[in-house]
Amino acid sequence: VRSTAYAACSASSAVANQGPFSAMTDLVGDGPGGLLAVAVVVGTRRFIQLDAIIGLVSSVAYGQCNLYIREGVTVVGTAFCNMDGAINWRTTLPVKGIVDSPTPGTHTYKVSAEFTGGGSVTISASSSQTAFLLVQDIGLASP
C-alpha cells in the first residue's frame, strides 16, 4: 500500500552571491526561513533523495570547502572540495544525500557550508548560474 502523503519533488534556489564566510553558515535562498531549504511532507516507508549544486569561489589558493545537506543539525549529505589552485578559484560542487525511511510527516532540509584552511568562501549564484536544492521521493523503502 502506497501512502498518498508524500512530496514527489520540491526545490529551492538562490540567485545571489553569499559571503565571504568561513564558519558553518546556512545558505540563503527562496525556501523556508529565507534559506536554501525545502520543506517536504514524507509518507510512510519512503526513500528521499536530496541533490544540491553550489558554485564556489575561494579567497585563498589552498583550503577546503565543506558543503552539507542537513535536517536541523543532522547531516544527510556531504561534499568536500579542496580549493587547490589560485585565489578566486571557481568551481561548482554537487552534493547528494539519501534518507531511508524518515519518519512520516514534515521534514525541512537545508544547505550549509564552511571553509577551512585560513581563508573564506563565497557562494557564487546568479540568474544564469543558480544554486539549488532538489528533494525527490524516489520510491518505497524496504520493509
N, C-alpha and C positions, 0 to 999 in steps of 0.2 A: 504494500500500500504506500503510495507516494503522498507525502504531505503537500498541501497546496500553499502553505505559508513559507515561501522562500523567495529570495531575490535572484532572478535569473542573471541579471547583470546590472551593476551600478558603477558609476565613475565619478571622479573628482579631478579637476585640473587647476593648474596655475599658469598664468601668462605674464608674470613679472618676476624680475630678479629678487633674490633674498640674500642678505648677508652684507659683508662677510661675517662669519662666526666660526668658532672652534668647539665650544661646548655643545652638548646634546641639545638640539633645537627641533621643535616640531615645525614642519614646513607649512607655509601659508598657501591657501587655495580657496576654492569655491565650495568646499564641503562644510560639514557641521563645525560650528565654532570658528569659521573663517580659516580652517586648516585644509591641507591636502589630505582629506579624510573622506570616508564613506561609511554611512550607517546602513546596515542591511538587516532584514528580518530573515532568520535562518530557521528552516524546518527541521524535523527530526531526522537524524542519521544522514546528514549531507556532507559532501566534500566541498570545501570552499577554496578557490584558487585566487590568489592576490598577485597582481603584476603592477610594477611601477617603473617608469622611465624618467630619469632625472639627469639634467645637464649640469655639469660641474666646472668651476674654474678655480684653480688653486692660487694662493698668494706666494707660495714658495716652490722651489724646484723639487723638493722631496718631502713627502708626508703621506698620510693615508686618510682617505675619506671613507667613513663608515656610514652606510645607509641602512635603515631599518624600517620594516613594516611592523607596527605594534598595535596591540589592543591594550589600551592603558599603558602599563609599563612592561607588559609581556611581549617579547619579541616573537613574531611568527614568520619573519622573512628577513634575510640579511644579504648585503653585498658589500665588498670591500674593494677599494681601488687605490693602488699605490700610485701616487702622483709623481712618477719618476720621469721627469722631463725638464721643462723650463718653467719659469714663473709665468703665470697666466695660462698654464696648460689647460686645454679644454678637453672634456670627454663626456660621453653620455653613458650612464650606467643603468643596466636593468636590475631590478630586484624582484625576486619571486618568493612566494610563500604558499604553503598548502596547509589548511586546517582540516583535520579529520574529525568529523562529528562534534562541532562546537555545540554547546547547549542550545536548545531551541529558544528563539527569541531574538531581540535586537542586539547586534554587535556593531561597534564602531572601530574601524581600523584606520590608522593614520601613518604618514611617512615622517620619519625623523632622520636627522643627520648629525654627525660630529666629525671633527678633523683633528688628527693627532700628528705631531711632528713639528710643532713650533710655529706653524702658520695658521692660515684660515682658509675657508672655502666659501665661495659664493654660488648659490643655486642659480643657474642660468636658464631663464624661461622667457618666452615671448609668444606672441600670437602665431608665429611661424615655427616655433620650437617649444611646444607645450610640454610641461612636466605633468605627469598624470598618474593616478592610481585607479586601477580597474579591479573590481571584485566580481567574480563569477561563481555561480553554483554549477559545479561540473558533474554532479550526479550523486547517486545513492552510495553511501558509505557501507562498508562491510558490517554485518551484524555483530 
